[in-house]
Amino acid sequence: MTTAAIIGGGVIGGGWAARFLLNGWDVRVFDPDPHAQRKISEVLANARLALPQLYDVAMPEEGRLSFHPTIAEAVSGADWIQESVPERLDIKHDTYREILTHAPADALVGSSTSGFKPSQLQQSVEKSGAVMVAHPFNPVYLLPLVELVTTDANSKETVQRAEEILRGIGMAPLHLLNEIDAHIADRFLEAVWREALWLVRDDIATTEEIDDAIRYGFGLRWAQMGLFETYRIAGGEAGMKHFIAQFGPCLHWPWTRLTDVPDLNDELVEKIAAQSDEQSGARSIRELERLRDDNLIGIIRALKDRDSAAGALINEHERQISAPLAAPDSEISAPLRLWEATVLPSWIDYNGHMTEYRYLQVFGDTTDALLCLIGADRDYVKAGHSYYTVESHLMHLDEAKLGERLTTTTQILSSDQKRIHLFHTILCGDRAVATAEQMLLHVNSSEGRACPALPEVSAAIEAIAQEHSTMPRPETAGRHTGQRRFA
Amino acid sequence: MTTAAIIGGGVIGGGWAARFLLNGWDVRVFDPDPHAQRKISEVLANARLALPQLYDVAMPEEGRLSFHPTIAEAVSGADWIQESVPERLDIKHDTYREILTHAPADALVGSSTSGFKPSQLQQSVEKSGAVMVAHPFNPVYLLPLVELVTTDANSKETVQRAEEILRGIGMAPLHLLNEIDAHIADRFLEAVWREALWLVRDDIATTEEIDDAIRYGFGLRWAQMGLFETYRIAGGEAGMKHFIAQFGPCLHWPWTRLTDVPDLNDELVEKIAAQSDEQSGARSIRELERLRDDNLIGIIRALKDRDSAAGALINEHERQISAPLAAPDSEISAPLRLWEATVLPSWIDYNGHMTEYRYLQVFGDTTDALLCLIGADRDYVKAGHSYYTVESHLMHLDEAKLGERLTTTTQILSSDQKRIHLFHTILCGDRAVATAEQMLLHVNSSEGRACPALPEVSAAIEAIAQEHSTMPRPETAGRHTGQRRFA
């Protein structure tokens, strides 16, 4: 068990707390704000709903969260201390002094600062080798990027340990050796922000039009490749060098007004606030957060399916945190619990209910999870064998509604070398909403004909079937469509 | 049938050609480049693989593509002419003169220019009211954004017609009334680009580190919300105004070097090219294109499931292009033929087969068509009654493959005032690939309990059941899962 101290709550500190907790760390918080506990609980509630949805393996058991009245108490026993106090150098220096006086000798201190360079943070601090920039992005519990900026005062071992800790909680540390104000990402954000302020001020575009210009165009590109790889593609066969060189002249065109700084006076502030209310005011901040998180989950999961960009990071983290598969006989629960899903907006039909075929989608995903469990996974399929579903009997017992969490149970009714006869149930809480009785046939896919499963797969399913053989048979198994329910 | 002329091929012109073609337009291309035909074919091949994967309805039948030796011939009969010639004003003016001399009087001309303002394009052009900026984003066949910039020379009707045409091919026209160099999005791209050049030049970060800083952080945010909505969330309950106001001082911090223009000399060009080779050189441009497209499909589909951002645009476009249900045959056929569908790329699983639940989707659509036919349509549902599927028995007899055309047949096995017992078959040609035996229950949806159907609906289903009563009962009706096929 490892311990993090969070000095300064709020959205960023709360996000850090959530990421550590959900990755199994104990978290000790110091924040003098009387609302700190409520604020962190809110961030944590969002994070608990969101982060596990990125993973197909169980995350570690959640750590213990505690609140402390002093920095001295909060940092006691901490391995990592994350500072997210206001952006004033004098406050930060005082905070580090207090931290370093009371923290364990080998504790590391990361600062969430957006703008200060690590050398500024380290000024007039003893043991400054423990202090570095670890700048995250909101929502901290979902976005993997953390800019890790160090100086010569930080030893190689310190940097390496910091990277390991950050990777361990699923983040992607981007280590910068040459410090610069605002690091990297915020310099881009600042450049875009300045330009956006001009466009709004000069009535070229509203806040909503600017957001659309981003999210319907280059925002989609940047979620998966960045700037240079995108341009590399645009350059095509002629190559990156040719492509870059032709940009030279454009740099002198009057395409940005960034040589000036817009005056952010009351009038411009009012204008932006009013346009933003018009654009997004129909939704509360809580609703927007949920929408954002849900979108980010979908995007990252799509990238995960493709083992690309942020999705590849999750796959890598899964390999780190997933316990190696135990021998099947120590794993088998009766019934199996293999799959969870949340009812998404697109699953709802014009009746306002979850569409019929989405139930079969959840059953199909559960079957896929079963096949993975017994070793009939994608590699097995690639090698030429597969199970096909030849028959399904679905019963709809109750309704699932938007946003509800579904879990499934699976009972193996019987199996032999070629067939698996199973019974899935979709549960919403402990309410069964649908069942599926299915027959799967093992096939040689190139020949398209039934054949016995390979021995280790056969053995794995037989072991489960054996374990399930004493379970009572589901009432509706063997039922045909239209059969009287209590015949 | 509508016709587009593409003046200037390449990646952008080819992307336009693909978008029009795949949305059912005929496309006539003029490009003096001897490689134009090959280049456009390559873009089109990518687009054919990619764009249909965003849709769950069949796209229109692809239009006809032809190549023409002169602008005069290419624009003949064209409704929309898209100019993507090099960024030189004199070339553009000559091109418009040639286009407007030969095009139909009411044809519209969109320019793909990244930098020129529409007033510049319209200079010294007669009939300049037809010319406007329609600036797309690469890959044009996947990204919906098109900046539509007009001047007072463009009539309201012209702008409206342009917007309709662009929406008709699934794009999101962002109409700007106040022109500005480089429109909106490219001003942001330019700002980030300049900053990125500095960072590489000064060895703060490599091209790969910059790409990671984007795609692991704010790039993920920007794929779904833009700048302002993201900051609105960051501002939290305190409100947008409070949040913006606190940014004032930062604008004067030295966070960007954009007051200077970096000198893009040979040394910097070489450096960027070398870093980019190091980062992405292991993959060919073709491979990178496929990766990008596949990622974009995943991201947009994730947003589509959530009916958000670019995904909401696809849902809206689907509603536009899905054919209204065929008028019900006055004569009852035995069996009924109610539905047709094409196996879409997104319906194919990692086995290379049509995913299980997509069969139930086709059966569900067939059931919906039956319910429309008997008058239990959406209005009936709105008024408080509905049929729910309570039970389905699916049998998979054969496989359906990508692009195959599926038709369904429906036999009513029995019905009474509350229930419909039916048997659907999915056919591929005359080969049955799957069957579904279903039981539907008529309910009062507000009370959530079974009740008799309204008289006209009852009468309609009874009439069909009567007509079908002499049909032989399907062999597998009444079968339970796992029952021996020829018992």
Interface residues (C-beta under 8 A of the other chain):
Chain A: V11 G115 F137 N138 L142 L143 P144 L145 E147 A172 L174 L176 N178 I180 D181 A182 I184 A185 D186 R187 F188 L189 E190 A191 V192 W193 R194 E195 A196 L197 L199 D202 D203 I204 A205 T207 E208 E209 I210 D211 D212 A213 I214 R215 Y216 G217 F218 G219 L220 R221 W222 A223 Q224 M225 G226 L227 F228 E229 T230 R232 I233 A234 G235 G236 E237 G239 M240 K241 I244 A245 F247 G248 C250 L251 H252 W253 P254 W255 T256 L258 T259 V261 P262 L264 V269 E270 I272 A273 Q275 S276 D277 Q279 S280 I285 L288 E289 L291 R292 D294 N295 L296 G298 I299 I300 R301 A302 L303 D305 R306 S308 A309 A310 L313 L344 P345 S346 W347 Y350 N351 H353 T355 E356 Y357 R358 L360 Q361 F363 G364 R378 V381 S386 Y388 T389 V390 E391 S392 H393 L394 M395 H396 H421 E437 Q438 M439 S445 A477 G478 R479 H480 T481 G482 Q483
Chain B: V11 G115 F137 N138 L142 L143 P144 L145 E147 A172 L174 L176 N178 I180 D181 A182 I184 A185 D186 R187 F188 L189 E190 A191 V192 W193 R194 E195 A196 L197 L199 D202 D203 I204 A205 T207 E208 E209 I210 D211 D212 A213 I214 R215 Y216 G217 F218 G219 L220 R221 W222 A223 Q224 M225 G226 L227 F228 E229 T230 R232 I233 A234 G235 G236 E237 G239 M240 K241 I244 A245 F247 G248 C250 L251 H252 W253 P254 W255 T256 L258 T259 V261 P262 L264 V269 E270 I272 A273 Q275 S276 D277 Q279 S280 I285 L288 E289 L291 R292 D294 N295 L296 G298 I299 I300 R301 A302 L303 K304 D305 R306 D307 S308 A309 A310 L313 Y350 N351 H353 T355 E356 Y357 R358 L360 Q361 F363 G364 R378 V381 S386 Y388 T389 V390 E391 S392 H393 L394 M395 H396 H421 E437 Q438 M439 S445 A477 G478 R479 H480 T481 G482 Q483
